[in-house]
Amino acid sequence: MKKITAFIGSARKKSTYQAIQEFEKNFKQYDEFDFEYVFLSEYHLEFCQGCKLCFDRGEECCPLKDDRNILLEKMEHSDGVIFATPNYAFQVSARMKNFFDRFAYILHRPRFFGKTFTAIVTQGIFGGNDILKYLERMGANFGFYVTKGSCVSTLEPMTELQQEKLKQEIKKSSEKFYKGLIRSTPATPSFFRLMLFRMTRTSIQSFDVRYFDYYYYRDKGWFESDYYYDTSIGPIKKFMGCFFDFCGRKMVKHK
Ligand SMILES: Cc1cc2nc3c(=O)[nH]c(=O)nc-3n(C[C@H](O)[C@H](O)[C@H](O)COP(=O)(O)O)c2cc1C
């Protein structure tokens, strides 16, 4: 049975929770899934101190001892992941931001390929669409296959019309997520993602000091591969890949 985990940035069992429950309800119409709700407020996660040891020497060197690895395992053992947060002052909640800071090393060393991702933002009135884009970008940079999420208005007390709108929004995003979850072939990268991969690896290769990223890329075979994972990218993207390598080398030279 496939496993889906929702990481929730609200400490309340209110609007964000209800939106995810609606998502789960929709989802269970398609198939049986193991669905877990992870309230970040129930886990002990210290604030990042900014030492950068996770970047330079590896995440195991982080001096903070808390529940970070429990949360990591939950992502690793999921087929699908949801990041859900209320809009707090035009941003994700502080809990969710801290969760991202603690996993920022994954932006250097992405890993969740083959897993599907979506995001849910709840808000009073305004600002949530930018947060949704931010969450979707985080998902993509962690390596997930991202499907379009939803931003829903939950101004209390909710009118019937608002509730209907929420249901429709959530229904659309749950359908997309489901399609992502059952797809059989790995996603082909966009030109932008291909460029990011090729130029990042060129700069990692060029550093005089061998940081942890270098060994991660080397051990994954990423210095030789077309992309992070096996996928048929076709002749045009193959050509563009070589072009991005060339641009990366030029940029490194002129640093
Ligand atoms: C500290 C705080 C800041 C908020 N800032 C915004 C905001 O900038 N824009 C907005 O539309 N709603 C804002 N809201 C409203 C919440 O996003 C909204 O009520 C949300 O649905 C609450 O989710 P919850 O019930 O899961 O806690 C804010 C709420 C709080 C508590």
The ligand as an SDF file (V2000), in Angstrom:
LIG
                    3D

 31 33  0  0  0  0  0  0  0  0999 V2000
    0.3090   35.0420   13.1380 C   0  0  0  0  0  0  0  0  0  0  0  0
   -0.6720   34.9710   12.0240 C   0  0  0  0  0  0  0  0  0  0  0  0
   -0.4140   35.6310   10.8490 C   0  0  0  0  0  0  0  0  0  0  0  0
   -1.3190   35.5620    9.7730 C   0  0  0  0  0  0  0  0  0  0  0  0
   -1.0340   36.2260    8.6160 N   0  0  0  0  0  0  0  0  0  0  0  0
   -1.8820   36.1510    7.5730 C   0  0  0  0  0  0  0  0  0  0  0  0
   -1.5890   36.8180    6.3450 C   0  0  0  0  0  0  0  0  0  0  0  0
   -0.5830   37.4790    6.1710 O   0  0  0  0  0  0  0  0  0  0  0  0
   -2.4790   36.7010    5.3260 N   0  0  0  0  0  0  0  0  0  0  0  0
   -3.6440   35.9820    5.4470 C   0  0  0  0  0  0  0  0  0  0  0  0
   -4.4110   35.9350    4.4850 O   0  0  0  0  0  0  0  0  0  0  0  0
   -3.9260   35.3190    6.5960 N   0  0  0  0  0  0  0  0  0  0  0  0
   -3.0940   35.3900    7.6650 C   0  0  0  0  0  0  0  0  0  0  0  0
   -3.3920   34.7350    8.8430 N   0  0  0  0  0  0  0  0  0  0  0  0
   -4.6000   33.8900    8.9160 C   0  0  0  0  0  0  0  0  0  0  0  0
   -4.2700   32.4110    8.7800 C   0  0  0  0  0  0  0  0  0  0  0  0
   -3.4660   32.1610    7.6450 O   0  0  0  0  0  0  0  0  0  0  0  0
   -5.5380   31.5620    8.6050 C   0  0  0  0  0  0  0  0  0  0  0  0
   -6.4340   31.8290    9.6380 O   0  0  0  0  0  0  0  0  0  0  0  0
   -5.2070   30.0780    8.5540 C   0  0  0  0  0  0  0  0  0  0  0  0
   -6.2580   29.3990    7.9330 O   0  0  0  0  0  0  0  0  0  0  0  0
   -4.9940   29.4790    9.9480 C   0  0  0  0  0  0  0  0  0  0  0  0
   -4.7340   28.0960    9.8250 O   0  0  0  0  0  0  0  0  0  0  0  0
   -4.9310   27.1040   11.0930 P   0  0  0  0  0  0  0  0  0  0  0  0
   -6.3980   27.1480   11.4560 O   0  0  0  0  0  0  0  0  0  0  0  0
   -4.5030   25.7690   10.5990 O   0  0  0  0  0  0  0  0  0  0  0  0
   -4.0850   27.6330   12.1990 O   0  0  0  0  0  0  0  0  0  0  0  0
   -2.5180   34.8140    9.9250 C   0  0  0  0  0  0  0  0  0  0  0  0
   -2.7750   34.1390   11.1320 C   0  0  0  0  0  0  0  0  0  0  0  0
   -1.8830   34.2180   12.1730 C   0  0  0  0  0  0  0  0  0  0  0  0
   -2.1680   33.4760   13.4460 C   0  0  0  0  0  0  0  0  0  0  0  0
  1  2  1  0
  2  3  1  0
  2 30  2  0
  3  4  2  0
  4  5  1  0
  4 28  1  0
  5  6  2  0
  6  7  1  0
  6 13  1  0
  7  8  2  0
  7  9  1  0
  9 10  1  0
 10 11  2  0
 10 12  1  0
 12 13  2  0
 13 14  1  0
 14 15  1  0
 14 28  1  0
 15 16  1  0
 16 17  1  0
 16 18  1  0
 18 19  1  0
 18 20  1  0
 20 21  1  0
 20 22  1  0
 22 23  1  0
 23 24  1  0
 24 25  2  0
 24 26  1  0
 24 27  1  0
 28 29  2  0
 29 30  1  0
 30 31  1  0
M  END
$$$$
